[in-house]
Amino acid sequence: MTDTAEHVPSVPPAADEAIREAVATGLPSTIADLARLVRIPSVSWAAFDPAHVRQSAEAVAALAEATGVFDIVEILQAPIGNSSELGQPAVLATRRARNGKPTVMLYAHHDVQPPGKDEDWESKPFEPTVRGDRIYGRGAADDKAGVMAHIASLRALTETHGDDLDLGLALFIEGEEEFGSRSFANFLSHNREALSADAIIVADSNNWDEKTPALTIGLRGNVTFRLTIRTLEHASHSGMFGGAVPDAMLAGIRLLATLWDEAGSVAVEGLTRHEGDTPEYSEGQLRAEAGLLPGTQPIGTGSILSRIWSQPSITVTGIDAPTVANASNTLSPSISVKISARVAPGQSARDAADAIERHLMANAPFGATIEIDDLDLGDPFLVDTSGYAVGEAKRAMADAWGVEPVELGVGGSIPFIADLVREFPDAEILVTGVEDPHSRAHSPNESLHLGVFHRSILAEALLLGRLNAKAR
C-alpha cells in the first residue's frame, strides 16, 4: 500500500493542458447532466418499476450518442442464468481502434439502491440538491457519477483530439449492479467481441479522502444467504413450556454468537485472511467515517484497515421474527436471519460458503434444525499492479489531483469483476471511483463531493489521452 504524498508534476504537454481546460469548461454541463440522471428513480430491485431503469438506460444512451465518439450505441438485455428471463437494460456503445491503438472498456452502472424512508433524507432522494461542495441524491455518487465521469472524459477527449482520437472504446453501463448483476456473465459472453479490450476502467469504487485519489487493488468477496432455525412444530405458550423447551430465538442467538470470538473477529474455521501492508488509519478516523457512537468500541484485531480490507467478516443484516409490537408470550417455532459474509482476497467464495455451512451445522444448539437457502456468491479480487495501464493510471491521478494516489483495499465487494477476469484474462483492470469516505453510498443522504468529481474526470481524461498516444 502507498502512503499519501504531495505530487510535483512535470511541465505538462500541450495535450494535457488542453484536456484540463476542456474538463473544467465542461464541468457545469456535466453536473447538470448528472442531476438529470439522478432524478430518474432507476432502482433495479424486483419490487420497483422497471420502466424507470429503462428510462435511465435511454438517457445514458442519448448521452453516449451525443459525444459523437461511438460507431454503435445500443440498449441491450441478456438472459439471467439459464432462464428465459431477461436482466435489466444496459447500454453498450463501441468504436473500433485505429492505427494500432489499444482498446479500453469503460464500465459503470446506471441503476441505484432503493432510497429507504424519505424522512431519513435531508432533501428528497431523487431531487438532486447542492449543499456546500456536495450534491445529494440517490445515485449521485453510486454510480451515476461514474457514468458521467466516463461521458465527461470522452467529451473532453473529442474536443481536444478530434480526428486524432484513435483509441478503441467500449462503454458498458450496466443496469442491475445493485440487484446482483444477475445477467452480467451472459451479457459478457453474448457481447464478448464488442467488449474485448486491453484495459478495463471500472468506475465504481472509492478514494482515500476528498483530497487524495486511490486505485483499488483489492476487494473482498461476498457470501450471502438466509439461515432458518427451527426447534418446534408449532408455537407454544412461553409460560407453560418455557425453561424446558428451546425456542428458535434462543437457538438462533446461541448459534449466531458462535460466529465471532470475544474480540468480535470471525471465529469460523476455514475462513482465511490476506496478509498485506496497510496505510496509517486511526481509530479517530474510523469513528468519524463510520459514525461509531461514543463508548462503542471497534471490533477485531490487527490494524484497522486489515480488518476491513484483508480479513473476513460476518454480519447479520436482517431477522424475520415476531416484532416487538406483535410479540406475545409465545415460544417461536422458527426464525430466519440474513447473513452477509465478506471473504478475504485469496479465498474463493465457494470455499468460504462451505466453511460457514460446516460451522453452522456443527454448532446448532439443542439439536435445532438448520436450513440455508438464497445463497449468493461473489469472489474477491486482487489487482496485478505491474502492468503499463496501472502505471499510467496512477500517473494520471497524481497529475490531476496534485497528490500521489493510494493503493486501496475495499471491504465491500464487486463480484462481477471475477466475470471480467474470466472473460478477458489478458486485460488490465483498473478499479477507480468518484466516491469518498463521506459519500454514504447505499445510505440516506448519499452525496458526491464536486471537487472529487472534477479531479476524477480529469484523471480519466488524462489517462485516456495518454493511452491514445500509445501503440497497442
Solvent accessible surface area in square Angstrom, and as a share of the most:
residue,aa,sasa,rsa
1,M,77,0.35
2,T,50,0.29
3,D,91,0.47
4,T,60,0.35
5,A,53,0.41
6,E,145,0.65
7,H,31,0.14
8,V,126,0.72
9,P,63,0.40
10,S,94,0.61
11,V,142,0.82
12,P,50,0.31
13,P,82,0.52
14,A,86,0.67
15,A,53,0.41
16,D,8,0.04
17,E,84,0.38
18,A,41,0.32
19,I,1,0.01
20,R,68,0.25
21,E,123,0.55
22,A,8,0.06
23,V,7,0.04
24,A,50,0.39
25,T,99,0.58
26,G,26,0.25
27,L,29,0.14
28,P,93,0.59
29,S,59,0.38
30,T,3,0.02
31,I,36,0.18
32,A,41,0.32
33,D,14,0.07
34,L,0,0.00
35,A,14,0.11
36,R,136,0.50
37,L,3,0.02
38,V,0,0.00
39,R,114,0.42
40,I,14,0.07
41,P,37,0.24
42,S,0,0.00
43,V,3,0.02
44,S,1,0.01
45,W,98,0.34
46,A,87,0.68
47,A,99,0.76
48,F,79,0.33
49,D,72,0.38
50,P,81,0.51
51,A,59,0.45
52,H,63,0.28
53,V,0,0.00
54,R,88,0.32
55,Q,88,0.39
56,S,0,0.00
57,A,0,0.00
58,E,88,0.40
59,A,30,0.23
60,V,0,0.00
61,A,14,0.11
62,A,61,0.47
63,L,25,0.13
64,A,0,0.00
65,E,110,0.49
66,A,83,0.64
67,T,14,0.08
68,G,67,0.64
69,V,6,0.03
70,F,23,0.10
71,D,103,0.54
72,I,96,0.49
73,V,33,0.19
74,E,72,0.33
75,I,49,0.25
76,L,48,0.24
77,Q,70,0.31
78,A,2,0.01
79,P,34,0.21
80,I,26,0.13
81,G,45,0.43
82,N,169,0.87
83,S,58,0.37
84,S,112,0.72
85,E,97,0.44
86,L,95,0.47
87,G,3,0.03
88,Q,28,0.13
89,P,6,0.04
90,A,3,0.02
91,V,0,0.00
92,L,4,0.02
93,A,0,0.00
94,T,22,0.13
95,R,32,0.12
96,R,187,0.68
97,A,41,0.31
98,R,106,0.39
99,N,121,0.62
100,G,50,0.48
101,K,37,0.15
102,P,1,0.01
103,T,27,0.16
104,V,1,0.01
105,M,0,0.00
106,L,0,0.00
107,Y,0,0.00
108,A,0,0.00
109,H,0,0.00
110,H,0,0.00
111,D,0,0.00
112,V,0,0.00
113,Q,28,0.12
114,P,26,0.16
115,P,21,0.13
116,G,55,0.53
117,K,131,0.56
118,D,89,0.46
119,E,137,0.62
120,D,73,0.38
121,W,17,0.06
122,E,136,0.61
123,S,24,0.16
124,K,147,0.62
125,P,7,0.04
126,F,43,0.18
127,E,77,0.35
128,P,16,0.10
129,T,41,0.24
130,V,83,0.48
131,R,76,0.28
132,G,76,0.73
133,D,78,0.40
134,R,25,0.09
135,I,3,0.01
136,Y,37,0.14
137,G,0,0.00
138,R,4,0.01
139,G,0,0.00
140,A,0,0.00
141,A,0,0.00
142,D,12,0.06
143,D,1,0.01
144,K,0,0.00
145,A,0,0.00
146,G,0,0.00
147,V,0,0.00
148,M,0,0.00
149,A,3,0.02
150,H,0,0.00
151,I,1,0.00
152,A,7,0.06
153,S,0,0.00
154,L,0,0.00
155,R,66,0.24
156,A,3,0.03
157,L,0,0.00
158,T,38,0.22
159,E,125,0.56
160,T,43,0.25
161,H,31,0.14
162,G,43,0.41
163,D,133,0.69
164,D,102,0.53
165,L,4,0.02
166,D,17,0.09
167,L,0,0.00
168,G,0,0.00
169,L,1,0.01
170,A,0,0.00
171,L,0,0.00
172,F,1,0.00
173,I,0,0.00
174,E,6,0.03
175,G,0,0.00
176,E,2,0.01
177,E,29,0.13
178,E,17,0.08
179,F,54,0.23
180,G,50,0.48
181,S,18,0.12
182,R,96,0.35
183,S,6,0.04
184,F,3,0.01
185,A,47,0.37
186,N,33,0.17
187,F,7,0.03
188,L,1,0.01
189,S,58,0.38
190,H,113,0.51
191,N,27,0.14
192,R,103,0.38
193,E,142,0.64
194,A,44,0.34
195,L,0,0.00
196,S,51,0.33
197,A,15,0.12
198,D,30,0.15
199,A,2,0.01
200,I,0,0.00
201,I,2,0.01
202,V,0,0.00
203,A,2,0.02
204,D,17,0.09
205,S,10,0.06
206,N,43,0.22
207,N,5,0.02
208,W,30,0.10
209,D,40,0.21
210,E,43,0.19
211,K,155,0.66
212,T,8,0.05
213,P,1,0.00
214,A,0,0.00
215,L,2,0.01
216,T,0,0.00
217,I,22,0.11
218,G,6,0.06
219,L,3,0.01
220,R,19,0.07
221,G,0,0.00
222,N,11,0.06
223,V,0,0.00
224,T,27,0.16
225,F,4,0.02
226,R,93,0.34
227,L,0,0.00
228,T,12,0.07
229,I,0,0.00
230,R,103,0.38
231,T,37,0.22
232,L,42,0.21
233,E,173,0.78
234,H,122,0.54
235,A,50,0.39
236,S,20,0.13
237,H,100,0.45
238,S,39,0.25
239,G,59,0.56
240,M,145,0.65
241,F,103,0.43
242,G,39,0.38
243,G,92,0.88
244,A,91,0.71
245,V,42,0.24
246,P,39,0.24
247,D,25,0.13
248,A,0,0.00
249,M,60,0.27
250,L,72,0.36
251,A,0,0.00
252,G,0,0.00
253,I,103,0.52
254,R,129,0.47
255,L,0,0.00
256,L,19,0.09
257,A,62,0.48
258,T,47,0.27
259,L,1,0.01
260,W,71,0.25
261,D,70,0.36
262,E,184,0.82
263,A,45,0.35
264,G,16,0.16
265,S,15,0.10
266,V,31,0.18
267,A,44,0.34
268,V,9,0.05
269,E,157,0.71
270,G,36,0.35
271,L,26,0.13
272,T,65,0.38
273,R,120,0.44
274,H,64,0.28
275,E,134,0.60
276,G,45,0.43
277,D,115,0.60
278,T,35,0.20
279,P,15,0.09
280,E,155,0.69
281,Y,36,0.14
282,S,65,0.42
283,E,75,0.34
284,G,45,0.43
285,Q,53,0.23
286,L,25,0.12
287,R,58,0.21
288,A,73,0.57
289,E,50,0.22
290,A,71,0.55
291,G,55,0.53
292,L,48,0.24
293,L,128,0.64
294,P,127,0.80
295,G,66,0.64
296,T,63,0.36
297,Q,115,0.51
298,P,37,0.24
299,I,117,0.59
300,G,18,0.17
301,T,69,0.40
302,G,48,0.46
303,S,58,0.37
304,I,23,0.11
305,L,9,0.04
306,S,18,0.12
307,R,60,0.22
308,I,57,0.29
309,W,15,0.05
310,S,7,0.04
311,Q,12,0.05
312,P,19,0.12
313,S,32,0.21
314,I,10,0.05
315,T,70,0.41
316,V,44,0.25
317,T,84,0.49
318,G,30,0.29
319,I,99,0.50
320,D,100,0.52
321,A,33,0.26
322,P,82,0.51
323,T,77,0.45
324,V,146,0.84
325,A,100,0.77
326,N,117,0.60
327,A,66,0.51
328,S,81,0.52
329,N,115,0.59
330,T,54,0.32
331,L,13,0.06
332,S,14,0.09
333,P,39,0.24
334,S,46,0.30
335,I,6,0.03
336,S,19,0.13
337,V,2,0.01
338,K,81,0.34
339,I,1,0.00
340,S,16,0.10
341,A,1,0.01
342,R,72,0.26
343,V,2,0.01
344,A,0,0.00
345,P,6,0.04
346,G,77,0.74
347,Q,19,0.09
348,S,44,0.29
349,A,2,0.01
350,R,111,0.40
351,D,80,0.41
352,A,0,0.00
353,A,6,0.05
354,D,47,0.24
355,A,2,0.01
356,I,1,0.01
357,E,69,0.31
358,R,144,0.53
359,H,26,0.11
360,L,1,0.00
361,M,93,0.42
362,A,85,0.66
363,N,56,0.29
364,A,27,0.21
365,P,19,0.12
366,F,106,0.44
367,G,71,0.69
368,A,11,0.09
369,T,81,0.47
370,I,19,0.10
371,E,74,0.33
372,I,45,0.23
373,D,43,0.22
374,D,86,0.45
375,L,74,0.37
376,D,75,0.39
377,L,62,0.31
378,G,5,0.05
379,D,59,0.31
380,P,21,0.13
381,F,22,0.09
382,L,86,0.43
383,V,22,0.13
384,D,103,0.54
385,T,54,0.32
386,S,97,0.63
387,G,23,0.22
388,Y,100,0.38
389,A,0,0.00
390,V,2,0.01
391,G,40,0.38
392,E,22,0.10
393,A,3,0.02
394,K,51,0.22
395,R,115,0.42
396,A,1,0.00
397,M,12,0.05
398,A,1,0.01
399,D,19,0.10
400,A,10,0.08
401,W,22,0.08
402,G,29,0.28
403,V,32,0.19
404,E,60,0.27
405,P,3,0.02
406,V,1,0.00
407,E,23,0.10
408,L,11,0.06
409,G,3,0.03
410,V,31,0.18
411,G,9,0.09
412,G,29,0.28
413,S,22,0.14
414,I,13,0.07
415,P,48,0.30
416,F,5,0.02
417,I,0,0.00
418,A,26,0.20
419,D,27,0.14
420,L,0,0.00
421,V,62,0.36
422,R,151,0.55
423,E,37,0.16
424,F,8,0.03
425,P,94,0.59
426,D,137,0.71
427,A,14,0.11
428,E,34,0.15
429,I,12,0.06
430,L,1,0.00
431,V,0,0.00
432,T,19,0.11
433,G,6,0.06
434,V,4,0.02
435,E,20,0.09
436,D,3,0.01
437,P,32,0.20
438,H,81,0.36
439,S,1,0.01
440,R,146,0.53
441,A,31,0.24
442,H,94,0.42
443,S,42,0.27
444,P,47,0.30
445,N,17,0.09
446,E,1,0.00
447,S,1,0.01
448,L,0,0.00
449,H,24,0.11
450,L,31,0.15
451,G,20,0.19
452,V,0,0.00
453,F,0,0.00
454,H,53,0.24
455,R,63,0.23
456,S,13,0.09
457,I,1,0.01
458,L,10,0.05
459,A,9,0.07
460,E,13,0.06
461,A,0,0.00
462,L,0,0.00
463,L,6,0.03
464,L,0,0.00
465,G,8,0.08
466,R,28,0.10
467,L,1,0.00
468,N,11,0.05
469,A,80,0.62
470,K,66,0.28
471,A,87,0.67
472,R,196,0.71
